[in-house]
Amino acid sequence: MIVDRQGRRFRNLRISLTSACNYACTYCVPNGKRLVAAQDELSAQAMARGVAYLIEAAGIERLRITGGEPLVSPKLEAFMDAIGKMGLEDISLTTNGQLLARKLPLLVDAGIKRINVSLDTLDAGAFRRIARGGDLASVLDGMQQARAAGLKIKVNMVPLRGQNLDQVLPLLDYCLERGYELRFIELMRMGHLASDGNAFLQQFVSLQQLLDLIGERYEYLQADAPVDATAVRYAIPGRGHFGVIANESVPFCRTCSRLRLSSTGWLHGCLSSSNRHYVGDLLDKPRHEALPALQRLLVKALGDKQEVAFSGGATVMKIIGG
């Protein structure tokens, strides 16, 4: 077991199946160009071995599949088939939902029980402006079909001043009515926003601003959440729950248990660190050779974590997953 001086260890692995995405969201890729798969992306088999080795070397218990957009990857079916046999406590997936209806049978067959859908607005025009791709109706239909199939759904919204702040209450209403749990995600100082503080501040919406807005319509109470949860969770009595991933307002670095593996074989222990550790070459080695080397890299990755709060990072979120 690899543990740091604050008692943190890696429990949650987020694996970016591909860096490709069929959107080009404004807060992710400012130039409007959709990200494509890297030429040196790992195969489904190598990525599955990476998960298996990390389960043994780090004690990974929960896996979230991310991207880019994981549902565009041709590796999805083979990867899902492999990890379904590893005995993980929980396997979930984050998607923009554009291909959700089409891929739903695969996800259900693979044993996925819950998904997070990134959705920043219910206004079709604003949707096109922010996502710069896709179709809102297809996303909403995919969510409805997933719910009918028994999947638990959380919706991730990034509130942006001047772009979709007027959608906070409509989207909350929409989710409460359908049994989805809405998570507001404070804008993060990553990629181009790490170097352009003015652009960040112009768009940033804080936890308190969100609560003030929600409080105009609903009474809410703070609810319990797991110790290493990223979200501050609230209950609206008789209606449901919502959460705020308040990275800036209420940092959660002290209890972070997340590790990220990119589609090109790099481990990232912290989004706020430019350090990364290459493990792609270890995934072709037999277990007895790979595990000792992997454990040494995991010690370094755990040491990359911030002690108190996120301080920003130049890494583009879409490359290493949310």
C-alpha contacts under 8 A as a table, 3 or more apart, distances in Angstrom:
res1	aa1	res2	aa2	distance
1	M	9	R	7.82
1	M	57	A	7.60
1	M	58	A	6.28
1	M	59	G	6.82
2	I	9	R	6.07
2	I	10	F	7.77
2	I	58	A	6.44
2	I	295	Q	7.97
2	I	298	L	7.64
2	I	299	V	6.68
3	V	6	Q	7.90
3	V	7	G	5.68
3	V	8	R	5.51
3	V	9	R	4.80
3	V	302	L	7.91
4	D	7	G	5.33
4	D	8	R	5.48
4	D	9	R	6.70
4	D	302	L	6.95
4	D	303	G	7.26
5	R	8	R	7.39
6	Q	254	R	7.19
8	R	254	R	7.70
8	R	255	T	6.26
8	R	256	C	6.79
8	R	257	S	6.25
9	R	58	A	7.76
9	R	257	S	5.60
9	R	302	L	7.29
10	F	13	L	7.48
10	F	58	A	6.12
10	F	59	G	6.85
10	F	60	I	6.25
10	F	257	S	4.65
10	F	258	R	5.68
10	F	259	L	6.09
10	F	302	L	7.69
11	R	58	A	7.47
11	R	59	G	6.18
11	R	60	I	4.44
11	R	61	E	5.33
11	R	62	R	6.48
11	R	257	S	5.36
11	R	258	R	6.44
11	R	259	L	7.76
12	N	60	I	5.78
12	N	61	E	6.16
12	N	62	R	4.89
12	N	63	L	5.95
12	N	64	R	7.70
12	N	257	S	5.88
12	N	258	R	4.78
12	N	259	L	6.19
13	L	60	I	6.45
13	L	61	E	7.88
13	L	62	R	6.25
13	L	63	L	4.93
13	L	64	R	6.34
13	L	258	R	5.86
13	L	259	L	4.91
13	L	260	R	5.69
13	L	261	L	7.40
14	R	63	L	5.85
14	R	64	R	4.76
14	R	65	I	5.92
14	R	66	T	6.67
14	R	258	R	7.21
14	R	259	L	6.23
14	R	260	R	4.77
14	R	261	L	6.39
14	R	321	G	6.95
14	R	322	G	7.80
15	I	63	L	7.44
15	I	64	R	6.39
15	I	65	I	5.19
15	I	66	T	5.84
15	I	67	G	7.55
15	I	260	R	5.74
15	I	261	L	4.83
15	I	262	S	6.05
15	I	263	S	7.27
15	I	320	I	7.48
15	I	321	G	6.89
16	S	19	S	6.88
16	S	65	I	6.22
16	S	66	T	4.69
16	S	67	G	4.36
16	S	68	G	6.82
16	S	70	P	7.36
16	S	260	R	7.65
16	S	261	L	6.30
16	S	262	S	4.94
16	S	263	S	5.20
16	S	319	I	7.24
16	S	320	I	5.50
16	S	321	G	5.18
17	L	65	I	6.68
17	L	66	T	6.14
17	L	67	G	5.41
17	L	68	G	7.52
17	L	69	E	7.96
17	L	70	P	5.63
17	L	73	S	7.04
17	L	75	K	7.60
17	L	76	L	7.54
17	L	262	S	7.25
17	L	263	S	5.25
18	T	37	A	5.91
18	T	38	A	7.66
18	T	41	E	7.22
18	T	66	T	7.87
18	T	67	G	5.10
18	T	68	G	5.59
18	T	69	E	6.90
18	T	70	P	6.21
18	T	73	S	6.29
18	T	262	S	7.75
18	T	263	S	5.18
18	T	319	I	7.67
19	S	35	L	6.44
19	S	36	V	6.14
19	S	37	A	5.16
19	S	38	A	6.60
19	S	67	G	5.46
19	S	68	G	4.22
19	S	69	E	7.17
19	S	263	S	6.70
19	S	318	K	6.38
19	S	319	I	4.87
19	S	320	I	7.30
20	A	34	R	7.46
20	A	35	L	4.89
20	A	36	V	3.94
20	A	37	A	4.47
20	A	38	A	7.66
20	A	67	G	7.01
20	A	68	G	4.89
20	A	69	E	6.19
20	A	72	V	7.34
20	A	73	S	7.61
21	C	24	A	7.28
21	C	34	R	6.18
21	C	35	L	5.47
21	C	36	V	6.45
21	C	67	G	7.33
21	C	68	G	4.73
21	C	69	E	4.73
21	C	70	P	7.96
21	C	72	V	7.09
22	N	34	R	6.38
22	N	35	L	7.67
22	N	69	E	6.98
22	N	72	V	7.56
22	N	133	G	6.49
22	N	134	G	7.18
23	Y	34	R	6.06
23	Y	131	A	5.47
23	Y	132	R	5.88
23	Y	133	G	4.77
23	Y	134	G	6.65
24	A	28	C	6.94
24	A	29	V	5.71
24	A	30	P	7.97
24	A	32	G	5.47
24	A	33	K	6.10
24	A	34	R	4.95
24	A	35	L	7.32
24	A	130	I	7.98
24	A	131	A	5.58
24	A	132	R	5.39
24	A	133	G	6.65
25	C	28	C	5.36
25	C	29	V	5.99
25	C	30	P	7.65
25	C	32	G	7.41
25	C	130	I	5.34
25	C	131	A	4.17
25	C	132	R	6.06
26	T	29	V	5.65
26	T	30	P	5.29
26	T	32	G	7.06
26	T	130	I	5.51
26	T	131	A	6.72
26	T	132	R	7.72
27	Y	30	P	6.55
27	Y	193	L	7.88
28	C	191	G	7.31
28	C	316	V	6.83
28	C	317	M	6.77
28	C	318	K	6.72
29	V	32	G	5.78
29	V	33	K	6.81
29	V	34	R	7.58
29	V	316	V	7.98
30	P	33	K	7.95
30	P	192	H	7.38
32	G	132	R	7.20
35	L	68	G	7.45
37	A	41	E	7.12
38	A	41	E	5.44
38	A	264	T	7.31
40	D	264	T	5.91
41	E	263	S	5.24
41	E	264	T	4.38
41	E	265	G	7.45
42	L	46	A	5.99
42	L	47	M	6.23
42	L	263	S	5.90
42	L	264	T	5.53
42	L	265	G	6.60
42	L	280	G	7.42
43	S	46	A	5.20
43	S	47	M	6.24
43	S	75	K	7.19
44	A	47	M	5.18
44	A	48	A	6.12
44	A	75	K	5.33
44	A	76	L	7.51
44	A	78	A	6.12
44	A	79	F	5.00
45	Q	48	A	5.11
45	Q	49	R	6.26
45	Q	78	A	7.53
45	Q	79	F	6.76
45	Q	82	A	7.71
46	A	49	R	5.07
46	A	50	G	6.19
46	A	280	G	7.96
46	A	283	L	5.87
46	A	284	D	7.12
47	M	50	G	4.86
47	M	51	V	6.40
47	M	79	F	7.44
47	M	263	S	7.67
47	M	265	G	7.92
47	M	283	L	7.83
48	A	51	V	5.10
48	A	52	A	6.29
48	A	79	F	6.15
48	A	82	A	6.23
48	A	83	I	6.18
49	R	52	A	4.95
49	R	53	Y	6.03
49	R	283	L	6.25
50	G	53	Y	5.18
50	G	54	L	6.09
50	G	283	L	6.01
51	V	54	L	5.12
51	V	55	I	6.13
51	V	83	I	7.62
52	A	55	I	5.19
52	A	56	E	6.59
52	A	83	I	7.96
52	A	86	M	7.06
53	Y	56	E	5.25
53	Y	57	A	5.92
53	Y	287	R	7.46
53	Y	290	A	7.87
53	Y	291	L	6.69
54	L	57	A	4.91
54	L	58	A	5.31
54	L	59	G	6.86
54	L	60	I	6.24
55	I	58	A	5.73
55	I	59	G	4.87
55	I	60	I	4.42
55	I	61	E	6.91
56	E	59	G	5.63
56	E	60	I	7.38
57	A	291	L	6.17
57	A	294	L	7.05
57	A	295	Q	5.89
58	A	295	Q	7.29
58	A	298	L	7.37
60	I	63	L	7.69
61	E	88	L	5.59
61	E	89	E	5.63
61	E	90	D	7.12
62	R	88	L	6.03
62	R	89	E	5.72
62	R	90	D	4.85
62	R	91	I	6.08
63	L	88	L	7.40
63	L	90	D	6.24
63	L	91	I	4.85
63	L	92	S	6.36
64	R	91	I	5.78
64	R	92	S	4.72
64	R	93	L	5.20
64	R	94	T	7.14
65	I	70	P	6.98
65	I	91	I	7.66
65	I	92	S	6.26
65	I	93	L	4.57
65	I	94	T	6.27
66	T	69	E	6.48
66	T	70	P	5.57
66	T	93	L	6.09
66	T	94	T	5.25
66	T	95	T	6.96
66	T	320	I	7.99
66	T	321	G	5.07
66	T	322	G	6.65
67	G	70	P	4.91
67	G	94	T	7.87
67	G	95	T	7.94
67	G	318	K	6.25
67	G	319	I	6.76
67	G	320	I	6.74
67	G	321	G	4.91
67	G	322	G	7.65
68	G	318	K	4.89
68	G	319	I	6.05
68	G	320	I	7.58
68	G	321	G	6.35
69	E	72	V	5.94
69	E	73	S	7.48
69	E	94	T	7.94
69	E	95	T	5.93
69	E	96	N	6.85
70	P	73	S	5.50
70	P	76	L	6.96
70	P	94	T	7.69
70	P	95	T	6.66
71	L	76	L	6.80
71	L	95	T	7.05
71	L	99	L	6.45
71	L	100	L	7.46
71	L	103	K	7.07
72	V	99	L	7.69
73	S	76	L	5.59
74	P	77	E	7.29
75	K	78	A	5.70
75	K	79	F	6.00
76	L	79	F	5.24
76	L	80	M	5.98
77	E	80	M	5.20
77	E	81	D	6.13
77	E	106	L	7.08
78	A	81	D	5.17
78	A	82	A	6.36
79	F	82	A	5.22
79	F	83	I	6.30
80	M	83	I	5.41
80	M	84	G	6.02
80	M	110	A	6.06
81	D	84	G	5.49
81	D	85	K	7.32
81	D	110	A	6.42
82	A	85	K	5.95
82	A	86	M	7.51
83	I	86	M	5.35
84	G	87	G	7.11
84	G	88	L	7.92
84	G	110	A	6.30
84	G	111	G	7.10
88	L	91	I	6.88
91	I	111	G	7.96
91	I	112	I	6.11
91	I	113	K	7.45
91	I	114	R	7.84
92	S	112	I	5.91
92	S	113	K	6.77
92	S	114	R	5.43
92	S	115	I	5.59
92	S	116	N	7.90
93	L	112	I	7.63
93	L	114	R	7.05
93	L	115	I	4.92
93	L	116	N	6.30
94	T	115	I	5.73
94	T	116	N	4.60
94	T	117	V	5.92
94	T	118	S	7.41
94	T	322	G	7.88
95	T	98	Q	7.87
95	T	100	L	7.77
95	T	115	I	7.43
95	T	116	N	6.29
95	T	117	V	5.11
95	T	118	S	6.26
96	N	99	L	8.00
96	N	117	V	5.29
96	N	118	S	4.79
96	N	119	L	6.80
96	N	139	V	7.43
97	G	100	L	4.77
97	G	101	A	7.87
97	G	117	V	5.81
97	G	118	S	7.22
97	G	138	S	7.65
97	G	139	V	4.84
97	G	140	L	7.87
97	G	142	G	6.35
97	G	143	M	7.11
98	Q	101	A	7.85
98	Q	134	G	6.29
98	Q	135	D	6.97
98	Q	136	L	7.94
98	Q	138	S	5.93
98	Q	139	V	4.98
98	Q	142	G	7.38
99	L	102	R	5.42
99	L	103	K	6.19
99	L	138	S	7.76
99	L	139	V	7.60
99	L	142	G	7.42
100	L	103	K	5.18
100	L	104	L	5.64
100	L	139	V	7.16
100	L	142	G	4.99
100	L	143	M	7.27
100	L	146	A	7.75
101	A	104	L	5.24
101	A	138	S	7.86
101	A	141	D	7.13
101	A	142	G	4.32
101	A	143	M	7.65
101	A	145	Q	6.53
101	A	146	A	7.33
102	R	105	P	7.51
102	R	142	G	7.98
103	K	106	L	5.51
103	K	107	L	6.49
104	L	107	L	5.09
104	L	108	V	6.12
104	L	146	A	6.73
105	P	108	V	5.17
105	P	109	D	6.05
106	L	109	D	5.17
106	L	110	A	6.11
107	L	110	A	5.08
107	L	111	G	6.47
107	L	112	I	5.48
108	V	111	G	5.26
108	V	112	I	5.63
108	V	113	K	7.47
108	V	149	A	7.75
109	D	112	I	7.65
112	I	115	I	7.64
112	I	151	L	7.50
113	K	150	G	7.49
113	K	151	L	5.05
113	K	152	K	6.24
114	R	151	L	5.11
114	R	152	K	4.42
114	R	153	I	5.80
114	R	154	K	7.87
115	I	151	L	7.08
115	I	152	K	6.40
115	I	153	I	5.25
115	I	154	K	6.41
116	N	153	I	5.86
116	N	154	K	4.69
116	N	155	V	5.55
116	N	156	N	6.59
117	V	143	M	7.89
117	V	153	I	7.25
117	V	154	K	6.28
117	V	155	V	4.82
117	V	156	N	5.92
118	S	155	V	5.83
118	S	156	N	4.58
118	S	157	M	6.17
119	L	122	L	7.94
119	L	155	V	6.35
119	L	156	N	5.84
119	L	157	M	5.41
120	D	127	F	7.07
120	D	130	I	7.86
120	D	156	N	7.26
120	D	157	M	4.56
120	D	158	V	5.90
120	D	159	P	7.06
120	D	164	N	7.05
120	D	167	Q	7.86
121	T	124	A	7.67
121	T	126	A	6.68
121	T	127	F	5.85
121	T	157	M	7.63
121	T	164	N	6.36
121	T	167	Q	5.72
121	T	171	L	6.79
122	L	126	A	7.93
122	L	127	F	7.08
122	L	136	L	7.42
122	L	167	Q	6.93
122	L	170	P	7.50
122	L	171	L	6.54
123	D	126	A	5.37
123	D	127	F	5.97
123	D	167	Q	7.81
124	A	127	F	4.94
124	A	128	R	6.37
124	A	135	D	7.80
124	A	136	L	6.01
125	G	128	R	5.32
125	G	129	R	6.41
126	A	129	R	4.98
126	A	130	I	6.09
126	A	163	Q	7.25
126	A	164	N	7.18
127	F	130	I	5.37
127	F	131	A	5.82
127	F	132	R	7.62
127	F	135	D	7.92
127	F	136	L	6.72
128	R	131	A	5.42
128	R	132	R	5.03
128	R	133	G	6.12
128	R	134	G	7.29
128	R	135	D	7.54
129	R	132	R	5.48
130	I	163	Q	7.77
131	A	134	G	7.22
135	D	138	S	5.60
135	D	139	V	6.74
136	L	139	V	5.22
136	L	140	L	6.38
137	A	140	L	5.23
137	A	141	D	6.10
138	S	141	D	5.11
138	S	142	G	6.06
139	V	142	G	5.10
139	V	143	M	6.27
140	L	143	M	5.15
140	L	144	Q	6.27
141	D	144	Q	5.10
141	D	145	Q	6.24
142	G	145	Q	5.15
142	G	146	A	6.10
143	M	146	A	5.05
143	M	147	R	6.12
143	M	153	I	7.59
144	Q	147	R	5.15
144	Q	148	A	6.22
145	Q	148	A	5.03
145	Q	149	A	6.20
146	A	149	A	5.00
146	A	150	G	6.56
146	A	151	L	5.56
146	A	153	I	7.91
147	R	150	G	5.21
147	R	151	L	5.16
147	R	152	K	6.56
147	R	153	I	6.93
148	A	151	L	7.42
152	K	180	Y	7.42
153	I	179	G	7.97
153	I	180	Y	5.27
153	I	181	E	6.64
154	K	180	Y	5.46
154	K	181	E	4.66
154	K	182	L	5.68
154	K	183	R	6.90
155	V	175	C	7.79
155	V	180	Y	6.75
155	V	181	E	6.16
155	V	182	L	4.71
155	V	183	R	5.87
156	N	182	L	6.15
156	N	183	R	4.87
156	N	184	F	5.98
156	N	185	I	6.76
157	M	182	L	7.36
157	M	183	R	6.17
157	M	184	F	4.89
157	M	185	I	5.95
158	V	184	F	5.79
158	V	185	I	4.87
158	V	186	E	6.15
158	V	187	L	6.33
159	P	163	Q	7.93
159	P	164	N	6.08
159	P	165	L	5.67
159	P	168	V	7.22
159	P	184	F	6.80
159	P	185	I	7.02
159	P	186	E	6.88
159	P	187	L	7.35
159	P	204	F	7.59
159	P	205	V	6.25
160	L	163	Q	5.43
160	L	164	N	5.61
160	L	165	L	5.88
160	L	187	L	7.51
160	L	203	Q	4.96
160	L	204	F	6.01
160	L	205	V	6.30
161	R	164	N	6.65
161	R	165	L	5.68
161	R	202	Q	6.81
161	R	203	Q	4.43
161	R	204	F	6.20
161	R	205	V	6.36
162	G	165	L	6.71
162	G	203	Q	6.82
164	N	167	Q	5.31
164	N	168	V	7.35
165	L	168	V	5.68
166	D	169	L	7.14
166	D	170	P	7.80
167	Q	170	P	5.23
167	Q	171	L	5.80
168	V	171	L	5.49
168	V	172	L	6.12
168	V	210	L	7.97
168	V	214	I	7.81
169	L	172	L	4.96
169	L	173	D	6.03
169	L	213	L	7.83
169	L	214	I	6.62
170	P	173	D	5.11
170	P	174	Y	6.12
171	L	174	Y	4.94
171	L	175	C	6.18
171	L	182	L	7.95
172	L	175	C	5.22
172	L	176	L	6.11
172	L	182	L	6.43
172	L	242	F	7.89
173	D	176	L	5.23
173	D	177	E	6.15
174	Y	177	E	5.37
174	Y	178	R	6.52
175	C	178	R	5.24
175	C	179	G	5.97
175	C	180	Y	4.69
175	C	181	E	6.21
175	C	182	L	6.28
176	L	179	G	5.36
176	L	180	Y	6.16
176	L	181	E	7.05
176	L	239	R	6.17
176	L	240	G	5.93
176	L	241	H	7.57
177	E	180	Y	7.84
177	E	239	R	7.82
179	G	240	G	7.23
181	E	240	G	7.44
181	E	241	H	5.91
181	E	242	F	5.48
181	E	243	G	7.67
182	L	241	H	7.46
182	L	242	F	4.97
182	L	243	G	6.39
183	R	231	A	7.69
183	R	242	F	5.83
183	R	243	G	4.65
183	R	244	V	5.45
183	R	245	I	6.89
184	F	242	F	7.95
184	F	243	G	6.25
184	F	244	V	4.67
184	F	245	I	6.13
185	I	244	V	5.86
185	I	245	I	4.76
185	I	246	A	6.47
185	I	247	N	7.81
186	E	204	F	7.05
186	E	205	V	6.43
186	E	206	S	6.44
186	E	207	L	7.32
186	E	244	V	7.42
186	E	245	I	6.15
186	E	246	A	5.42
186	E	247	N	6.20
186	E	248	E	7.00
187	L	200	F	7.63
187	L	203	Q	7.79
187	L	204	F	5.77
187	L	205	V	7.22
188	M	193	L	7.50
188	M	247	N	7.13
188	M	248	E	7.58
188	M	312	G	7.26
189	R	192	H	7.94
189	R	193	L	5.00
189	R	194	A	4.42
189	R	197	G	7.98
189	R	200	F	6.90
189	R	311	S	7.59
189	R	312	G	4.71
189	R	313	G	6.44
190	M	193	L	5.24
190	M	194	A	4.71
190	M	312	G	5.69
190	M	313	G	4.85
190	M	314	A	5.42
190	M	315	T	6.15
190	M	316	V	6.27
190	M	317	M	6.90
191	G	194	A	5.56
191	G	195	S	7.46
191	G	313	G	6.49
191	G	314	A	4.41
191	G	315	T	5.11
191	G	316	V	4.54
191	G	317	M	7.10
192	H	195	S	5.65
192	H	196	D	6.22
192	H	314	A	6.99
192	H	316	V	7.86
193	L	196	D	4.94
193	L	197	G	6.28
193	L	199	A	6.55
193	L	200	F	5.50
194	A	197	G	6.55
194	A	200	F	7.84
194	A	312	G	5.58
194	A	313	G	5.83
194	A	314	A	5.90
195	S	314	A	7.53
196	D	199	A	5.55
196	D	200	F	6.52
197	G	200	F	5.01
197	G	201	L	6.18
198	N	201	L	5.23
198	N	202	Q	6.13
199	A	202	Q	5.20
199	A	203	Q	6.54
200	F	203	Q	5.51
200	F	204	F	5.87
201	L	204	F	5.13
205	V	209	Q	6.37
205	V	210	L	7.06
206	S	209	Q	5.21
206	S	210	L	6.36
206	S	246	A	7.36
206	S	248	E	7.57
206	S	249	S	6.48
207	L	210	L	5.18
207	L	211	L	6.21
207	L	244	V	6.78
207	L	246	A	5.96
207	L	249	S	6.17
208	Q	211	L	5.01
208	Q	212	D	6.02
209	Q	212	D	5.15
209	Q	213	L	6.28
210	L	213	L	5.13
210	L	214	I	6.15
211	L	214	I	5.05
211	L	215	G	5.79
212	D	215	G	5.05
212	D	216	E	6.62
213	L	216	E	5.51
213	L	217	R	7.69
214	I	217	R	5.72
214	I	218	Y	6.00
215	G	218	Y	5.05
215	G	219	E	5.95
215	G	220	Y	7.40
218	Y	236	I	6.92
219	E	236	I	6.20
219	E	237	P	7.66
220	Y	234	Y	6.26
220	Y	235	A	5.46
220	Y	236	I	4.57
220	Y	237	P	6.86
221	L	234	Y	5.41
221	L	235	A	5.21
221	L	236	I	6.58
221	L	237	P	7.88
222	Q	232	V	7.61
222	Q	233	R	5.96
222	Q	234	Y	4.26
222	Q	235	A	6.16
223	A	232	V	7.93
223	A	233	R	5.31
223	A	234	Y	4.84
223	A	235	A	5.78
224	D	233	R	6.75
225	A	229	A	6.26
225	A	231	A	7.72
225	A	232	V	7.23
225	A	233	R	6.43
226	P	229	A	5.12
227	V	255	T	6.95
228	D	252	F	7.74
228	D	255	T	5.05
228	D	256	C	5.72
228	D	257	S	6.45
229	A	232	V	7.75
229	A	252	F	7.83
229	A	255	T	7.94
229	A	256	C	7.78
230	T	245	I	5.69
230	T	246	A	7.74
230	T	247	N	7.91
230	T	252	F	6.09
230	T	256	C	7.71
231	A	243	G	5.64
231	A	244	V	5.13
231	A	245	I	4.18
231	A	246	A	6.70
232	V	243	G	5.45
232	V	244	V	5.24
232	V	245	I	6.26
232	V	246	A	7.14
233	R	241	H	7.15
233	R	242	F	5.98
233	R	243	G	4.17
233	R	244	V	6.49
234	Y	241	H	5.59
234	Y	242	F	5.42
234	Y	243	G	5.80
235	A	239	R	7.93
235	A	240	G	5.94
235	A	241	H	4.39
235	A	242	F	6.56
236	I	239	R	5.49
236	I	240	G	5.42
236	I	241	H	5.79
236	I	242	F	7.88
237	P	240	G	6.64
246	A	249	S	5.18
246	A	250	V	5.20
246	A	251	P	6.62
247	N	250	V	5.83
247	N	251	P	4.92
247	N	252	F	6.87
247	N	309	A	7.97
247	N	310	F	7.03
248	E	251	P	5.86
248	E	309	A	7.79
248	E	310	F	7.25
251	P	254	R	7.91
251	P	308	V	7.07
251	P	309	A	5.18
251	P	310	F	6.81
252	F	255	T	5.92
252	F	256	C	6.28
252	F	308	V	7.59
252	F	309	A	6.92
253	C	256	C	5.04
253	C	305	K	7.39
253	C	306	Q	6.11
253	C	307	E	6.20
253	C	308	V	5.49
253	C	309	A	5.49
253	C	310	F	6.87
254	R	306	Q	7.72
254	R	307	E	5.84
254	R	308	V	5.72
254	R	309	A	7.77
258	R	269	G	7.08
258	R	270	C	7.82
259	L	267	L	7.21
259	L	268	H	6.18
259	L	269	G	5.10
259	L	270	C	7.31
260	R	267	L	5.65
260	R	268	H	5.03
260	R	269	G	6.41
260	R	320	I	6.82
260	R	321	G	7.63
261	L	265	G	6.31
261	L	266	W	5.61
261	L	267	L	4.66
261	L	268	H	6.37
261	L	320	I	6.95
262	S	265	G	5.36
262	S	266	W	5.21
262	S	267	L	6.53
262	S	268	H	7.82
262	S	319	I	6.99
262	S	320	I	5.03
262	S	321	G	7.58
263	S	266	W	7.53
263	S	319	I	7.95
263	S	320	I	7.49
264	T	280	G	7.05
265	G	278	Y	5.86
265	G	279	V	5.46
265	G	280	G	4.32
266	W	276	R	6.06
266	W	277	H	5.32
266	W	278	Y	4.45
266	W	279	V	5.91
266	W	280	G	6.90
267	L	276	R	5.56
267	L	277	H	4.98
267	L	278	Y	6.23
267	L	279	V	6.91
267	L	301	A	7.20
268	H	271	L	7.00
268	H	275	N	7.02
268	H	276	R	5.05
268	H	277	H	6.76
268	H	301	A	6.41
269	G	273	S	7.83
269	G	276	R	7.40
269	G	301	A	4.44
269	G	302	L	5.59
269	G	303	G	7.74
269	G	304	D	5.86
269	G	305	K	6.15
270	C	273	S	5.46
270	C	301	A	7.49
270	C	302	L	7.89
270	C	304	D	5.96
270	C	305	K	5.01
270	C	306	Q	7.24
271	L	274	S	7.62
271	L	310	F	7.87
271	L	312	G	7.61
271	L	313	G	6.27
271	L	315	T	7.40
272	S	305	K	7.58
272	S	306	Q	7.15
272	S	310	F	5.64
272	S	311	S	5.80
272	S	312	G	5.03
272	S	313	G	4.65
273	S	304	D	6.25
273	S	305	K	7.29
273	S	306	Q	7.94
273	S	312	G	7.84
273	S	313	G	6.09
274	S	313	G	6.53
274	S	314	A	6.93
274	S	315	T	7.00
275	N	301	A	7.85
275	N	304	D	6.98
276	R	301	A	7.29
277	H	297	L	6.53
277	H	301	A	7.18
278	Y	281	D	7.43
279	V	282	L	5.24
279	V	283	L	6.76
279	V	294	L	7.10
280	G	283	L	5.54
280	G	284	D	7.78
281	D	284	D	6.22
281	D	285	K	7.51
282	L	285	K	5.31
282	L	290	A	5.30
282	L	293	A	7.76
282	L	294	L	7.44
283	L	286	P	7.89
283	L	290	A	6.96
285	K	289	E	6.21
285	K	290	A	5.61
286	P	289	E	5.60
286	P	290	A	6.07
287	R	290	A	5.08
287	R	291	L	5.85
288	H	291	L	5.97
288	H	292	P	7.34
289	E	292	P	6.45
289	E	293	A	7.10
290	A	293	A	5.56
290	A	294	L	5.98
291	L	294	L	4.95
291	L	295	Q	6.05
292	P	295	Q	5.20
292	P	296	R	6.50
293	A	296	R	5.26
293	A	297	L	6.55
294	L	297	L	5.14
294	L	298	L	6.17
295	Q	298	L	4.92
295	Q	299	V	6.36
296	R	299	V	5.32
296	R	300	K	6.75
297	L	300	K	5.13
297	L	301	A	6.19
298	L	301	A	4.86
298	L	302	L	6.04
299	V	302	L	5.27
299	V	303	G	6.25
300	K	303	G	4.99
300	K	304	D	6.49
301	A	304	D	5.17
301	A	305	K	7.33
302	L	305	K	5.77
306	Q	309	A	6.12
306	Q	310	F	6.53
315	T	319	I	7.75
316	V	319	I	5.72
316	V	320	I	7.33
317	M	320	I	5.60
317	M	321	G	5.77
317	M	322	G	6.24
318	K	321	G	5.30
318	K	322	G	7.04
